[in-house]
Amino acid sequence: MKKCFLAALWLLLTGFQNLYAQDAPGISQVDDEFFSRLGLNMQRLADEALAGSTTPGRVGGMRISDSVSGDELKTFAGHREPIRAMALSPDGKTLATGSMDRTLRLWDAKKDSDPKVLNEFREPIISLAFSPDGKYIASGSDARPFAVRLWDAKKAKTSKSLLAHTEPIVSLAFSPDSKLLASGSNDRTIRIWEITKDKDPKTLTGHTGNVFSLAFSPDGKTLISGSRDNSIRVWNVDKGTELQNLSGHRGPVFALAFTPDEKFFISGSEDRTVKIWDAEKFTVIKNITEHNAVIQSVAISPDGRIFASAAGDRTVKIWNFKTGKELKTIQAHRDRLTSSAFSPDGMMLYTGSIDTTAKVWDVEFCKEVRTASGDLFRASSVCVNRSQTLVAAGLNDNSIKIWNAADSSEFQTFTGPGSKTYLLAFGPDDETLASVSNDDSLKIWDLKSGKPLKTLTENSEKLNSMAFSPNGKILACAGAGKTIKLWDADKGKSLKPLSGHGDEVYSVSFSTDGKILASCSKDKTMKLWDVETGSLLMTAPVEKEPLVCAWFHPNNPLLLFGRDNSGNTLAFISMTDKTVDFSEGKPQGPPFPAATAEMLTADTINSGSTVTVKLTVDNTKGKGDLFRYCAITECPEEPSFDKQLLVFGKIEAGKTDDRYISFRTEYKWPNRVIRIKFKSSEMNNNFASDTEVTVNITASMQRPDFTVGYDIFDGQEGRGVGNSDKTLQKGEGPEFTISVKNTGAGEAGKVTVEILDFPAIDSLEFFGEKKTEFAGLLKDEQISVSFSFMIKQSYPDSRLRFRVKIKETKCDVEKIVPMEFPVGG
């Protein structure tokens, strides 16, 4: 009965009239719906198969994978108040951090040592930048006189102070040649300074809000800026003219970065989105919405393959730039992030936070490439062995070099075949390496001695792919010709070729038992061959684009995958004997492992607070391991709770494992009930279960509250004009600083500090803006606003009266504080 059912299923799904028909239609594309009926996730199976395959394509067995460890390597702790800015030196040896504690600290990024503490001016530092030549550090402050400080990075002393802005300097960027420095300010202007010349800066105007972010293009000809006015503006650096005004974000733009090839740039905003822009057409090509808070910083790896986004939700996310796929979410800090930067080699990511710490994280992206030395980037061919312990590359000097993947040490160098190597493949025992060169020579090398064991001289065509059989005895090669050549790898003799394709063969791959060889061709077919007899078992037509690579799943010999040039994965079902038995190769595991969700916070919480949920998976009753088990949240009624991923990885039989996830609720939420559902899945089968957790949100809010203080500077520390008696005198021009501290129970949203009813008479002159906005204010965090005015001798009153208005947006908190001062003289 079982065999009849399976045979019927096979015929139904494939449309075969004969299991061994030479031209079998209908099996070229098996979609996700088909696999879901079998309890399998096709894309996960394909990814797993590719990860375990040694011959997935034309690069001779190398798979460049997306892998991010997210391990914390080091924490830089020492600041007493929030870190608001961070910059990494071009050589990756020095990390600069600027804090509200009025210090600039220079850390050894590689070693544990005390930092150099620079506090020459005692100003809160809110922006930093390292010059690309490593000579200078630029810092910007939110205190008068609003100078851009230029520091000598080697001597750790100031070189010069650049004065032009009238409000805090919130963004800085050096040009690639280190000759220009751009500064953005709350005064809504951008200044471009020639740092080696003492002359007035070029001023760029157009933004109607604070200029929060700046980035030069890699050629230095273009500058982009992001502002509180929600726009991104593109500037011609030489002419100082505006080229484009881009509107795409619905909130202030806090972060900008160009890709190394200057074809694209990335932006991050208060609207919680990250956008990737085409730098030539100025259009958005990707819109990423996975963050749950303000995007504070973006950073692109030096090779342009990945980028990081740091946010107010205390996380940093790593993304594949080409696909927009999220690779890793790192729960980075105890409070919101403010800055991020990649090391020059792309292996580490640095983050800064208002929790007063900076951290460095291990980033493992394209792991096979990064483990080798810089020589690898001169390679024309690369491959990795099955155990991913060795990396081989054919270099432009016609040599072949092999590295140990663990420590990047050199394992072996071959003198080379005399011509550039364009295809490589490791033998399954890691004792041999096959190479194909432009002189049409195919050689098999001994890895230990670095000498060729055999030279196969009959190769006369350009090859696209080659693969060793699992026992290493047969080497299959395919390329521009229509036939697949088989070689006895031990004797170096050719075997009977496999003929049947009508055009160039792109890829060959052995099954895990070595009995079947799969091939795909430009003729839009995939074929299965009996290796022992050389007979054609099956032809599967491909309806759309030809497949450029094919590979078997390493743990399930029944599944064969192909991929076209667009990256689309198609699945094919291979055969064992005369029947198709889906039970073979299927891991024996529990049909439904128990998954339970538990709220670690109170069942009923206040709006504006954090919900933490623990998900536990129990595999104690199962007969086998769970592989790549994960759960994703379903909460359509609240988007910020929806589609959050928890990855468990492998859960062994008899074991339990748990993961935690936190959600931040909105301050203005009314009394409501939120149901979060965890939908679980497992790589090999539908070992899954769904569980729910209910969150009750009350109408009570954790509201911010504010205390307001002030100080008067009339000659002290060189600020203001007066006699330092801290009183208001006619004929003086004091500086007045208002401090606002959040003493409430909750975090404040956007905070506005505004001067009201300031006397508008001829004998009293007010300088600067009367209204200043801040993105947010944490509990117990304090901000300050400074302004100045001139009291002329003709001032008619003996008292000065005005009001200060504090307005908060999240909870609609408003406070008005009257101010009154005697005026003497």
C-alpha positions in Angstrom: 0.0 0.0 0.0 2.8 2.4 0.9 4.6 1.9 -2.3 1.4 2.3 -4.3 0.7 5.6 -2.5 4.2 6.9 -3.1 4.2 5.9 -6.7 0.8 7.6 -7.2 2.1 10.7 -5.5 5.2 10.8 -7.7 3.1 10.5 -10.8 0.7 13.1 -9.7 3.4 15.7 -8.8 5.8 15.1 -11.7 3.5 14.1 -14.5 5.7 11.2 -15.3 4.3 8.5 -17.5 7.5 6.5 -17.1 9.9 7.0 -14.1 12.9 6.4 -16.4 11.6 8.3 -19.4 14.4 10.1 -21.3 12.4 13.4 -21.7 10.3 13.7 -18.7 8.2 16.9 -18.5 6.7 18.5 -15.5 9.4 18.2 -12.9 11.4 21.3 -13.8 10.0 23.5 -11.1 8.7 22.2 -7.8 7.5 25.2 -5.7 7.2 25.9 -2.0 3.6 24.7 -2.0 4.7 21.3 -3.0 7.3 21.1 -0.3 4.9 22.5 2.3 2.6 19.5 1.6 5.5 17.3 2.4 6.2 19.2 5.6 9.5 20.7 4.2 10.7 24.3 3.7 12.3 24.4 0.3 14.5 27.5 0.8 15.9 26.2 4.1 16.6 22.9 2.6 18.3 24.6 -0.4 20.4 26.8 1.9 21.4 23.8 4.0 22.3 21.8 1.0 24.4 24.6 -0.5 26.2 25.0 2.9 27.1 21.3 2.9 27.9 21.1 -0.8 31.4 21.2 -2.2 30.4 22.0 -5.8 27.5 24.4 -5.9 28.6 26.4 -9.0 31.3 27.6 -11.3 33.7 28.7 -8.6 35.0 25.2 -8.0 33.2 24.3 -4.8 33.3 27.6 -2.9 30.2 28.9 -1.3 30.4 32.5 -0.1 28.0 32.4 2.9 26.3 35.0 5.0 27.4 34.4 8.6 27.5 36.8 11.5 28.5 35.6 15.0 27.5 38.7 16.9 29.9 37.8 19.7 31.0 40.6 21.9 34.8 40.9 21.9 35.4 44.0 24.1 33.7 46.7 26.0 35.2 50.2 26.5 33.9 51.6 29.7 35.0 54.8 31.4 32.7 57.6 30.4 30.5 58.9 33.2 27.7 60.1 30.9 26.3 59.0 27.5 28.5 58.5 24.5 27.1 60.7 21.8 29.7 60.2 19.1 32.3 57.6 18.0 35.0 57.4 15.3 37.5 54.7 14.3 40.9 55.5 12.9 41.5 54.4 9.3 44.1 51.8 10.4 41.6 50.4 13.0 44.0 50.9 15.9 42.4 53.9 17.7 38.8 54.3 18.8 37.7 57.9 19.6 34.6 58.4 21.8 32.9 61.7 22.7 30.6 62.0 25.6 28.3 64.4 27.4 30.7 64.1 30.3 32.8 66.7 28.4 35.6 64.4 27.5 37.1 63.0 24.3 38.7 59.6 24.9 41.2 57.8 22.6 41.2 54.0 23.1 43.6 51.3 21.8 41.1 49.4 19.8 43.2 46.2 19.9 44.6 46.1 23.5 43.3 46.5 27.0 44.8 49.8 28.1 43.7 53.0 29.7 42.5 55.6 27.2 43.9 59.1 26.7 41.4 61.5 28.1 41.2 64.9 26.4 39.2 67.6 28.1 40.9 70.8 27.0 37.7 72.7 26.4 35.3 71.0 28.8 32.6 70.8 26.2 30.0 68.1 25.7 31.0 66.3 22.5 28.2 65.3 20.2 29.9 64.6 16.9 33.3 63.1 15.9 35.1 62.2 12.7 38.6 60.7 11.8 40.3 62.0 8.7 41.0 59.2 6.2 44.8 59.9 6.4 44.6 59.3 10.2 46.2 62.7 11.0 43.2 64.5 12.5 40.1 64.0 14.7 37.3 66.5 14.4 34.9 67.1 17.2 31.7 69.2 17.5 30.0 70.4 20.7 26.6 71.7 21.8 28.1 74.4 24.0 29.2 77.9 23.1 31.2 79.1 21.2 30.0 76.2 19.0 33.4 75.5 17.6 34.6 72.6 15.4 37.8 71.4 17.2 40.5 69.9 15.0 42.8 67.6 17.0 46.2 66.2 16.1 45.5 62.5 16.4 49.2 61.5 17.2 49.9 64.2 19.7 46.3 64.2 21.2 46.3 68.0 21.2 44.1 70.5 19.4 45.4 71.8 16.1 42.9 74.6 15.5 39.3 75.7 16.3 37.0 76.5 13.4 34.4 79.1 14.3 31.3 79.9 12.1 28.3 78.0 13.4 25.8 79.7 15.8 24.3 76.4 17.1 25.5 73.0 18.2 27.5 71.0 15.6 25.7 67.7 15.3 27.4 66.1 12.3 31.0 65.9 10.8 32.5 64.3 7.7 36.0 64.4 6.1 36.5 64.2 2.4 38.3 61.1 1.1 41.5 63.0 0.5 41.3 64.5 4.0 41.6 68.1 2.7 38.0 69.1 3.4 35.9 68.9 6.5 32.1 69.3 6.4 30.2 70.2 9.5 26.4 70.3 10.0 24.7 72.2 12.7 21.4 73.0 14.4 21.7 76.4 12.8 20.5 74.6 9.6 23.7 75.2 7.7 26.6 73.1 6.4 30.1 74.5 6.4 32.9 73.1 4.3 36.3 73.9 5.6 39.7 73.6 3.9 41.6 72.3 7.0 45.1 73.3 5.9 44.1 76.9 5.0 43.0 79.7 7.3 40.0 81.0 5.3 36.3 81.3 5.7 34.4 78.1 5.0 32.0 77.5 2.2 28.4 77.7 3.5 25.6 75.5 2.1 22.1 76.6 2.9 18.7 75.0 2.1 17.8 72.8 4.9 15.0 74.1 7.2 16.0 72.0 10.2 19.0 70.7 12.1 21.6 68.9 9.8 22.0 65.6 11.6 24.1 63.6 9.1 26.7 64.1 6.4 28.6 61.8 4.0 31.1 62.4 1.2 31.0 60.3 -1.9 34.1 58.1 -2.4 35.4 60.4 -5.1 34.9 63.5 -2.9 32.9 65.4 -5.5 29.5 65.0 -3.9 28.2 65.5 -0.3 24.9 64.3 1.0 23.2 65.6 4.1 20.2 64.5 6.2 18.1 66.9 8.3 15.3 67.3 10.8 13.2 68.6 7.9 13.0 64.9 6.7 14.9 65.6 3.5 18.2 64.3 2.1 20.0 66.9 0.0 22.8 66.2 -2.6 25.5 68.9 -3.0 28.2 69.6 -5.6 31.2 70.1 -3.3 33.3 72.3 -5.7 30.5 74.7 -6.5 28.6 74.5 -3.2 25.3 74.1 -5.1 22.4 71.9 -4.4 21.9 69.1 -6.9 18.9 67.2 -5.5 16.3 67.5 -2.7 15.2 63.9 -1.9 12.0 63.3 0.0 11.4 59.7 1.1 11.6 59.6 4.9 8.7 60.6 7.2 11.1 61.7 10.0 14.4 63.3 10.6 17.4 61.7 8.8 20.0 60.8 11.4 22.4 58.5 9.4 24.0 58.5 5.9 26.7 56.4 4.3 28.0 55.8 0.7 28.9 52.4 -0.6 32.6 52.0 -1.6 31.7 51.9 -5.3 29.6 55.2 -4.8 26.7 53.7 -6.8 24.5 53.7 -3.7 24.0 55.3 -0.4 22.1 54.3 2.8 19.9 56.5 5.0 18.4 55.9 8.5 15.6 57.9 10.0 13.5 58.6 13.0 10.7 56.9 11.0 12.4 53.6 11.9 13.3 52.8 8.3 16.5 52.2 6.5 16.5 53.1 2.8 19.0 52.1 0.1 19.2 54.7 -2.7 20.5 54.6 -6.2 23.1 57.4 -6.2 22.8 58.1 -9.9 19.0 58.0 -10.3 18.3 59.2 -6.7 15.6 56.6 -6.2 14.9 54.2 -3.4 15.7 50.6 -4.4 15.1 49.0 -1.0 13.1 50.0 2.0 13.9 48.2 5.3 11.4 48.4 8.1 12.5 45.8 10.6 13.7 48.1 13.4 11.3 49.1 16.2 13.0 52.5 17.0 14.8 55.5 15.6 17.7 54.6 13.3 20.7 56.5 14.8 23.6 55.2 12.7 24.4 53.2 9.6 27.8 51.7 8.6 28.9 49.9 5.5 31.7 47.3 5.5 34.8 48.1 3.5 34.0 45.6 0.8 30.4 46.9 0.5 28.8 43.4 1.0 27.1 44.1 4.3 26.0 47.0 6.3 24.9 47.7 9.9 22.1 49.8 11.3 22.1 50.9 14.9 18.9 52.0 16.6 17.2 53.3 19.7 15.8 49.8 20.4 19.3 48.9 21.7 20.0 46.6 18.8 22.3 46.6 15.8 21.2 44.7 12.8 23.6 43.3 10.1 22.3 43.1 6.5 23.3 41.6 3.2 23.5 44.7 1.0 22.7 42.9 -2.3 19.6 41.1 -1.1 18.5 43.3 1.8 18.4 40.1 3.9 18.9 40.4 7.7 21.8 38.3 8.8 21.9 39.0 12.5 20.4 41.1 15.2 22.7 41.9 18.1 21.2 42.9 21.4 24.1 45.4 21.7 23.7 47.7 24.7 21.6 48.5 27.8 20.4 51.7 26.2 19.9 53.2 22.8 22.8 53.2 20.3 24.2 56.4 18.9 27.0 55.3 16.5 28.6 52.4 14.6 31.7 51.7 12.5 33.3 48.8 10.8 37.0 48.0 11.2 39.2 48.5 8.1 39.2 44.7 7.5 35.5 44.4 8.0 35.9 41.7 10.7 34.8 43.9 13.6 31.9 46.3 14.3 32.2 49.1 16.8 29.1 50.5 18.5 28.6 53.4 20.9 25.6 54.0 23.2 24.2 56.4 25.7 24.7 53.7 28.3 28.2 55.2 28.5 30.0 52.3 26.8 31.4 51.5 23.4 31.7 47.8 22.3 33.4 45.8 19.6 31.7 42.8 18.0 32.9 39.9 15.9 31.5 40.0 12.4 31.9 36.8 10.3 30.6 37.6 6.9 31.9 35.8 3.8 33.9 33.8 6.3 35.8 31.9 3.7 37.2 35.0 2.1 38.1 37.0 5.2 40.2 34.2 6.8 42.8 34.5 4.1 45.2 37.3 3.5 44.9 40.3 1.2 46.3 38.1 -1.6 42.9 36.6 -1.9 41.5 39.7 -3.5 43.9 39.3 -6.4 42.5 35.8 -7.0 40.9 34.6 -10.2 39.5 31.5 -8.6 38.7 30.4 -5.0 37.4 27.3 -3.3 36.9 25.9 0.2 37.2 22.3 1.3 34.2 20.4 2.7 35.1 20.9 6.3 35.8 24.6 5.7 39.2 24.5 7.2 41.2 25.3 4.1 40.9 28.1 1.5 42.6 27.8 -1.9 43.0 30.6 -4.5 44.5 30.8 -8.0 46.4 34.1 -7.9 47.2 36.5 -10.8 50.9 35.6 -10.6 50.0 32.1 -11.8 50.5 30.5 -8.4 48.0 28.7 -6.2 48.0 29.5 -2.5 46.2 27.7 0.3 45.5 29.1 3.8 44.3 27.7 7.1 40.8 29.1 7.6 41.1 29.2 11.4 44.1 31.6 11.7 44.8 32.8 8.2 48.2 31.2 8.2 49.7 29.9 4.9 49.2 26.2 4.5 50.9 25.6 1.1 51.9 27.5 -2.1 52.1 25.8 -5.5 54.5 27.2 -8.0 51.7 27.3 -10.4 50.7 25.6 -13.6 52.4 28.2 -15.8 49.1 30.0 -16.6 46.3 31.6 -14.6 44.2 29.2 -12.7 40.4 29.8 -13.2 38.9 26.7 -11.6 39.7 24.8 -8.4 38.2 21.8 -6.4 39.4 20.1 -3.3 39.4 16.3 -3.1 37.0 14.9 -0.4 39.9 13.6 1.7 41.6 17.1 1.8 44.8 15.4 0.4 44.4 16.6 -3.2 43.4 19.7 -5.2 42.4 19.8 -8.8 43.1 22.9 -10.9 42.2 24.1 -14.4 44.3 26.8 -16.1 44.1 29.1 -19.1 46.6 26.9 -20.9 43.8 24.1 -20.9 45.8 22.0 -18.4 44.0 20.1 -15.7 46.2 19.1 -12.8 45.8 17.2 -9.6 48.1 18.4 -6.8 49.3 16.8 -3.6 48.4 19.2 -0.8 51.2 18.2 1.5 54.1 18.4 -0.9 52.7 21.1 -3.2 53.6 19.1 -6.3 51.4 17.9 -9.1 50.5 14.3 -8.9 48.9 14.1 -12.4 48.4 16.2 -15.4 45.4 15.4 -17.5 46.3 16.6 -21.0 43.2 15.8 -22.9 41.3 18.8 -21.7 40.9 21.2 -24.7 37.8 23.3 -23.7 36.9 26.0 -21.3 35.5 24.3 -18.2 32.7 25.7 -16.0 32.6 23.1 -13.2 34.4 20.1 -11.8 33.7 17.8 -8.9 35.3 14.9 -7.1 33.1 11.9 -6.3 32.7 11.4 -2.5 35.3 8.6 -2.5 37.7 10.8 -4.5 38.2 8.2 -7.2 36.4 10.0 -10.1 36.8 13.6 -11.2 33.9 15.0 -13.4 34.5 18.0 -15.6 32.1 20.0 -17.7 32.3 23.2 -19.8 31.9 24.7 -23.2 31.5 21.3 -24.8 28.3 19.3 -24.7 29.8 16.3 -23.0 30.8 15.6 -19.4 34.3 14.1 -19.0 35.0 11.6 -16.3 38.6 10.9 -15.1 40.1 8.2 -12.9 41.7 10.4 -10.4 44.1 7.8 -9.2 45.4 6.7 -12.6 44.9 10.0 -14.4 43.1 8.2 -17.2 39.9 9.3 -18.9 36.7 7.3 -18.6 33.7 7.0 -20.8 32.2 10.6 -21.3 28.6 11.3 -20.7 26.8 12.6 -23.8 23.3 14.0 -24.0 23.2 17.7 -23.5 22.6 19.9 -26.5 24.7 22.9 -25.3 27.3 24.1 -22.9 27.2 22.4 -19.5 27.3 24.8 -16.6 27.6 22.5 -13.5 28.1 19.0 -12.3 27.5 17.5 -8.8 27.7 14.0 -7.3 25.1 12.6 -5.0 26.2 11.8 -1.4 26.6 8.1 -2.2 28.5 8.8 -5.4 26.1 6.7 -7.5 24.4 9.6 -9.4 25.8 12.6 -11.2 23.6 15.7 -11.8 24.4 18.2 -14.5 22.7 21.3 -15.8 23.2 23.0 -19.1 22.5 26.0 -21.3 20.1 23.8 -23.1 17.6 24.4 -20.2 17.8 20.8 -18.9 19.0 19.1 -15.8 20.1 15.5 -16.2 20.8 12.6 -13.8 23.4 10.0 -14.8 24.2 6.6 -13.5 27.9 7.0 -12.7 28.8 3.3 -12.9 27.1 2.5 -16.2 27.2 6.0 -17.7 23.5 5.7 -18.7 21.1 8.7 -18.6 18.5 8.2 -15.8 16.4 11.3 -16.2 16.1 14.6 -18.1 14.3 17.4 -16.3 13.4 20.4 -18.6 13.7 23.9 -17.1 10.9 26.2 -18.2 12.5 29.6 -17.7 16.2 30.5 -17.3 18.9 27.8 -17.6 20.3 26.6 -14.3 24.0 27.6 -13.7 24.6 25.2 -10.7 23.2 22.0 -9.2 23.8 20.3 -5.9 22.4 17.5 -3.8 21.3 18.0 -0.2 24.1 16.5 1.9 21.7 14.9 4.5 18.8 14.0 2.2 19.9 12.2 -1.0 16.4 12.4 -2.4 16.6 16.2 -2.9 18.4 17.9 -5.7 18.5 21.7 -6.2 19.4 24.0 -9.0 19.9 27.8 -9.2 19.6 30.2 -12.1 21.6 33.4 -12.8 19.0 35.4 -11.0 19.5 33.4 -7.8 16.2 31.6 -7.9 16.3 28.1 -6.4 14.4 25.3 -8.1 14.0 21.8 -6.6 14.2 18.4 -8.3 13.4 15.0 -6.9 16.0 12.3 -7.5 15.3 8.6 -7.5 16.5 5.6 -5.5 16.1 2.3 -7.3 12.6 2.2 -8.9 10.6 4.0 -6.3 10.5 7.4 -4.6 10.5 6.9 -0.9 10.4 10.1 1.1 11.1 8.3 4.4 14.7 7.6 3.4 17.1 10.1 4.7 14.5 11.7 6.9 15.7 12.3 10.5 13.7 10.6 13.1 12.4 13.4 15.4 9.4 14.3 17.5 6.3 15.1 15.5 5.4 18.0 17.7 8.0 19.2 20.3 6.4 21.1 23.1 6.9 24.9 22.9 5.7 27.2 25.7 5.8 31.0 26.1 6.1 32.8 29.4 5.9 36.5 30.1 8.8 37.5 32.4 7.3 40.9 33.1 4.0 41.3 34.9 0.9 40.0 33.2 -0.4 43.6 33.2 2.1 46.3 32.4 2.0 50.1 31.9 2.1 51.7 28.5 5.6 52.7 27.5 7.3 49.8 29.3 9.0 46.7 27.9 7.4 43.3 27.5 9.8 40.4 27.8 8.7 36.9 26.7 10.6 33.6 27.2 10.0 30.9 24.6 11.0 27.3 25.7 11.2 24.4 23.4 11.1 20.9 25.0 12.6 18.1 23.0 12.9 15.6 25.9 10.4 13.2 24.4 11.8 13.2 20.9 13.8 10.4 19.2 16.1 12.7 17.3 17.6 16.2 17.1 15.9 19.3 15.9 17.9 21.2 13.3 17.8 24.9 12.8 14.7 25.3 14.9 13.2 28.8 14.9 10.1 30.6 15.8 8.6 33.8 14.4 6.0 36.0 16.0 2.6 36.6 14.6 0.8 39.8 15.9 -1.0 41.5 13.1 -2.8 43.9 15.5 0.5 45.4 16.5 3.2 45.7 13.7 6.1 46.3 16.1 5.4 42.9 17.7 5.0 41.1 14.4 7.5 39.0 12.4 10.2 39.0 15.1 12.5 36.0 14.7 13.9 33.7 17.4 16.6 31.3 16.2 17.4 28.2 18.3 19.6 26.3 16.0 20.1 22.7 16.9 18.2 21.2 19.9 19.4 17.7 20.8 17.1 14.9 21.7 16.4 14.9 25.4 17.2 18.6 25.8 15.3 21.8 26.2 16.3 25.3 25.1 14.9 28.8 25.4 15.2 32.2 23.9 14.1 35.7 25.0 12.5 38.5 23.1 11.5 42.0 24.2 9.0 44.4 22.9 8.7 48.1 23.7 5.1 49.3 24.0 4.0 52.8 23.0 3.4 55.5 25.6 0.0 56.4 24.2 -1.5 52.9 24.1 -5.0 52.7 25.5 -6.2 49.8 27.6 -5.9 46.8 25.3 -5.0 43.1 25.1 -2.3 42.0 22.7 -2.0 38.3 21.7 1.4 37.2 20.4 1.6 33.9 18.6 4.8 32.0 18.1 4.8 30.0 14.9 7.6 27.4 15.0 9.4 25.5 12.3 12.3 23.1 11.9 14.6 22.7 8.9 14.1 19.1 8.0 10.5 18.5 8.7 7.4 20.1 10.0 8.4 19.5 13.6 6.5 22.5 14.7 4.0 23.8 17.2 2.2 27.1 17.7 1.8 28.7 21.1 0.3 32.0 22.2 1.0 34.5 24.9 -1.4 37.3 26.0 -0.2 40.8 26.9 -2.5 43.1 28.8 -1.6 46.8 28.3 -3.2 49.2 30.8 -4.0 52.8 30.2 -1.6 53.9 32.8 1.4 55.7 31.3 5.0 56.1 32.6 5.0 59.8 32.0 8.0 62.0 31.9 8.2 65.2 34.0 10.7 68.0 34.0 12.6 70.2 36.4 14.0 73.4 35.0 17.1 75.3 36.2 19.3 78.1 34.8 22.7 79.7 35.0 24.1 83.0 34.0 27.5 83.5 32.4 28.7 87.2 32.3 32.5 87.0 31.9 33.3 83.6 33.4 35.3 81.2 31.3 35.3 83.7 28.6 31.6 83.5 27.9 29.3 86.5 27.9 30.1 90.1 28.4 30.1 91.4 32.0 31.9 91.6 35.3 31.4 88.0 36.5 28.9 88.9 39.3 26.2 86.7 37.7 23.7 89.5 37.8 21.9 91.3 35.0 23.5 94.7 34.4 22.7 97.4 31.9 25.4 97.6 29.2 26.2 93.9 29.5 25.6 90.9 27.2 25.2 87.8 29.4 24.8 84.2 28.3 21.9 82.4 29.7 21.7 78.6 30.0 18.5 76.7 30.7 18.9 73.1 31.9 16.0 70.7 31.6 16.0 67.3 33.4 13.6 64.5 33.0 12.6 63.6 36.5 9.5 61.6 35.6 8.9 57.9 35.5 9.1 57.4 31.7 11.2 58.3 28.7 10.3 61.5 26.9 9.7 61.7 23.2 10.6 64.9 21.2 11.2 67.7 23.6 10.9 71.4 22.7 12.4 74.2 24.8 10.9 77.6 23.8 11.4 81.1 25.2 8.1 82.9 25.5 7.2 86.6 26.1 10.7 87.8 25.9 10.5 91.7 25.8 10.6 93.0 22.3 11.9 96.5 22.9 14.7 98.5 21.3 16.9 98.6 24.4 17.0 94.7 24.7 18.5 92.7 21.9 18.0 88.9 21.7 20.6 86.7 19.9 19.8 83.2 18.4 16.7 81.1 18.2 14.0 81.1 20.8 13.0 77.5 20.1 15.1 74.4 20.3 14.1 70.7 19.7 15.6 67.5 21.0 14.9 64.0 19.6 14.2 62.5 23.1 15.1 62.5 26.7 15.7 59.5 28.9 14.7 59.2 32.5 17.2 61.3 34.6 18.8 62.6 31.5 19.5 66.4 31.3 19.8 68.7 28.3 20.7 72.4 28.2 19.9 75.3 25.9 21.9 78.5 25.7 21.1 81.9 24.4 22.4 85.4 24.9 21.0 89.0 24.9 22.3 92.5 25.2 20.8 94.8 27.9 21.4 98.4 26.7 21.8 101.3 29.0 18.5 102.6 27.8 16.6 99.6 29.2 13.7 101.2 31.1 12.7 98.5 33.6 14.4 97.3 36.8 13.3 93.7 36.1 13.5 91.2 33.2 10.6 88.8 32.8 9.9 86.0 30.4 8.7 82.4 30.4 10.2 79.0 29.4 7.9 76.5 27.8 8.8 72.7 27.9 6.7 70.6 25.5 6.9 66.8 25.1 5.2 64.9 22.3 4.8 61.3 23.4 2.6 61.9 26.4 1.7 65.5 25.7 3.5 66.8 28.8 3.8 70.6 28.9 5.4 72.8 31.6 5.7 76.6 31.6 8.2 78.1 34.0 8.2 81.9 34.6 11.6 83.6 34.9 12.2 87.0 36.6 15.5 88.7 37.2 16.5 92.1 38.6 18.4 94.5 36.3 20.9 96.8 37.9 23.1 99.6 36.8 
